[in-house]
Amino acid sequence: MNALLGVSERIVSMSDKKLVVLTDSASNLTDDLLDQYDIDMISFEAKLEKEDFVCWQRGRNYAQAAKKFYDSMRAGLMPKTSLINTQAFIDFFTPFLEAGQDVLYIGMSRGLTGTVGAASQAAEELASLYPQRQCVVVDSVGASLGEGLLAMQAAQMRNEGKDLAEIQEAIAETIPHMNHLFTVDDLVYLHRGGRISAFVKMAGALLGIKPLLKATDQGTIELYGKCRGRRRSLEILAEQFANTALHPFKQIVGIAHADCEEDANFLKHLIEEMTQVKQVIVRPYDLCSGSHVGPGAIALFFEAACR
């Protein structure tokens, strides 16, 4: 499958910019946000039984495919995913470099996937072919909208006229403050994907107990608490935002969900009731990262003093 569909149109629309901001579909940025901030994206792919799923393609509505995908997971099927390889990144970056543009790619945490490593290798190989251009790869030390919010910040700074060095510095300063808090319906998906240990899976497996998880400073996932009941888990996420967020009235806050939009909107409502916040965006998980957290997962992303 072609993960680069739509790129040529984006090159045309972005040709007046010396710097392009790129990310991957694990960022959970939807077409409207990509257009608003002038960001382009490369897609992960997932496979469920004999069916292939491209996790993002411009202009496609994935609601029906996502429902089928998550319902199949609920029925016991397990999808397979793979990282984006070096050649795919070479193919992705090259048209922008050929157009005389520098590249800033913000990718999913090395603690969760080898994709940033593949992107870095691609950038090294391209450096000798395009010595006048810069191709910079940044590890978001996160995923989902935690990654996506960084790409939005980078693009906003680029649109304001900031140069690549200024943007890199600002993103590096934001990363340690970007909180990734989430809860899942079943830890089996994170365990099977190698994202958590068997001990953590066992610790969150008690009947009626909902695990509370977060991304660490290394971009890995850890269990930091448990509570009883789905509603209470969402209330705790909202309380943590209200108690720890830095300048919430200046922040765009992200909520991602895996086929549980009603719960995501409930969390959004709680946050807006508790705190004056600039904006809360709710977006679905892409199918690749969604396959690792499982149906029913819901995540909150915001800046705080520390993770």
SVG drawing of the C-alpha trace seen along z (x, -y; Angstrom):
<svg xmlns="http://www.w3.org/2000/svg" viewBox="-21 -35 48 49">
<polyline fill="none" stroke="black" stroke-width="0.4" points="0.0,0.0 1.1,-3.5 1.6,-5.4 2.5,-8.6 -0.9,-9.2 -1.7,-12.9 1.9,-14.1 2.3,-15.6 -0.7,-17.9 0.7,-19.0 4.1,-19.8 2.2,-22.2 0.3,-23.8 3.4,-24.2 5.9,-25.2 6.1,-28.8 7.5,-27.5 11.2,-26.9 10.5,-24.4 8.0,-21.5 6.8,-20.0 6.1,-16.3 4.8,-13.6 3.3,-10.1 -0.2,-8.9 0.4,-7.9 0.1,-11.6 -3.7,-11.3 -3.8,-14.5 -6.9,-14.6 -7.1,-16.3 -8.6,-19.5 -5.6,-20.0 -3.1,-19.0 -4.6,-21.7 -4.9,-24.3 -1.2,-24.0 0.3,-23.0 1.6,-19.6 2.1,-16.5 2.0,-12.9 3.2,-9.4 1.0,-6.5 1.5,-3.4 -0.3,-0.2 -2.1,2.5 -3.2,6.0 -6.2,7.8 -6.5,11.4 -6.2,11.0 -7.3,7.4 -4.8,4.5 -5.6,1.1 -3.8,-2.1 -4.1,-4.1 -4.4,-7.5 -5.0,-8.6 -6.1,-12.2 -9.8,-12.6 -10.9,-9.2 -13.5,-8.7 -12.3,-5.9 -15.3,-5.7 -16.8,-2.5 -13.4,-0.8 -12.5,-1.8 -15.8,-0.3 -15.1,3.0 -11.5,3.0 -12.3,2.5 -15.3,4.8 -13.0,7.5 -10.5,6.8 -13.4,7.1 -14.2,10.5 -10.7,11.7 -8.8,11.0 -5.3,9.4 -4.0,7.1 -0.4,7.0 1.5,3.7 5.0,2.9 7.2,-0.2 7.7,-2.5 11.0,-1.4 14.0,-3.5 13.1,-3.4 9.6,-4.6 11.1,-7.6 13.5,-8.2 10.6,-8.2 8.6,-10.5 11.4,-13.1 12.9,-13.2 10.2,-15.3 10.4,-18.0 14.2,-18.2 14.1,-18.2 11.7,-21.1 14.3,-23.1 12.7,-22.7 14.2,-21.7 12.4,-18.9 11.5,-18.6 9.9,-15.2 8.4,-14.6 7.9,-10.9 6.6,-8.4 8.8,-7.6 11.8,-5.3 10.5,-3.7 7.5,-2.3 8.7,-1.8 11.8,-1.8 10.3,-4.2 12.3,-7.3 15.4,-5.2 14.4,-4.4 13.6,-8.1 17.0,-9.1 18.8,-6.6 16.9,-8.0 17.9,-11.5 21.6,-10.4 21.4,-8.8 19.8,-11.9 22.3,-14.3 24.9,-13.5 22.4,-13.8 21.0,-17.2 23.9,-18.9 22.3,-22.3 19.2,-21.1 18.5,-20.1 16.5,-17.0 15.9,-16.9 14.3,-14.0 12.8,-14.6 11.8,-11.9 8.5,-13.1 9.1,-10.8 5.4,-10.1 2.7,-9.2 -0.9,-10.0 -1.9,-13.6 1.1,-14.1 3.1,-13.8 0.6,-15.6 0.5,-18.7 4.3,-19.0 3.9,-18.9 1.2,-21.6 3.5,-23.7 6.4,-23.4 4.2,-24.3 2.7,-27.3 6.2,-28.6 7.2,-28.0 4.1,-29.9 5.1,-32.8 8.5,-33.0 10.7,-31.1 13.7,-29.3 14.5,-25.6 16.9,-26.1 14.4,-28.1 11.7,-25.5 14.0,-22.6 14.9,-24.4 11.3,-25.1 10.2,-21.5 13.0,-20.2 11.8,-22.4 8.2,-21.3 8.8,-17.5 9.6,-17.0 6.4,-18.9 4.1,-17.0 1.9,-14.7 0.5,-11.5 -2.1,-10.1 -4.6,-7.4 -6.8,-4.5 -7.7,-1.3 -10.5,1.2 -8.1,4.2 -4.3,4.3 -4.0,7.4 -3.4,5.3 -0.5,3.3 1.0,6.5 0.8,8.5 2.4,5.6 5.3,5.6 4.5,2.1 4.0,3.3 5.3,6.2 3.3,9.2 3.4,7.9 1.8,4.6 -0.9,6.5 -1.6,8.7 -1.7,5.7 -4.5,4.1 -6.5,7.2 -8.8,7.1 -12.5,7.1 -13.9,3.6 -10.5,2.0 -9.4,-0.5 -5.7,-1.1 -4.2,-4.6 -1.1,-4.8 1.3,-7.4 4.3,-7.9 7.6,-8.1 10.5,-10.5 11.9,-7.7 8.8,-7.4 7.8,-4.0 4.5,-3.2 4.0,-2.7 1.1,-2.0 0.9,-4.8 -2.5,-4.0 -5.8,-2.2 -9.3,-3.0 -12.7,-1.4 -15.0,-2.1 -14.7,-3.8 -16.3,-7.1 -14.0,-7.5 -11.0,-6.9 -12.1,-9.8 -12.7,-12.0 -9.2,-11.3 -7.7,-12.3 -9.6,-15.5 -8.6,-16.2 -4.9,-15.7 -5.2,-18.2 -6.9,-20.7 -4.3,-20.2 -1.1,-20.1 -1.6,-21.8 0.7,-24.8 -1.3,-27.9 -4.3,-25.9 -5.9,-29.1 -3.0,-29.1 -3.0,-25.4 -4.5,-23.3 -5.3,-20.0 -5.7,-16.7 -8.0,-13.8 -7.7,-10.6 -10.1,-7.7 -10.3,-4.2 -14.0,-3.8 -15.3,-5.5 -16.2,-9.1 -18.9,-9.5 -16.4,-9.0 -13.9,-11.3 -16.5,-14.0 -17.4,-13.4 -13.7,-13.9 -13.7,-17.1 -16.8,-18.3 -15.2,-17.6 -12.0,-19.5 -13.9,-22.5 -16.1,-22.5 -13.1,-22.4 -10.6,-24.7 -10.5,-27.6 -8.7,-26.1 -7.9,-27.6 -9.1,-24.6 -9.7,-20.9 -9.5,-18.8 -11.0,-15.3 -9.7,-12.9 -9.8,-9.1 -6.7,-7.0 -5.3,-5.9 -5.8,-2.1 -2.1,-1.3 -1.6,-2.9 -5.2,-2.1 -4.5,1.6 -1.9,1.4 -4.0,-0.3 -7.2,1.5 -10.8,0.5 -12.1,-1.6 -8.8,-3.4 -8.9,-7.1 -5.9,-9.4 -5.3,-13.0 -2.4,-15.1 -1.3,-18.5 1.6,-20.4 2.5,-20.3 5.6,-21.1 6.8,-17.6 5.6,-14.2"/>
</svg>
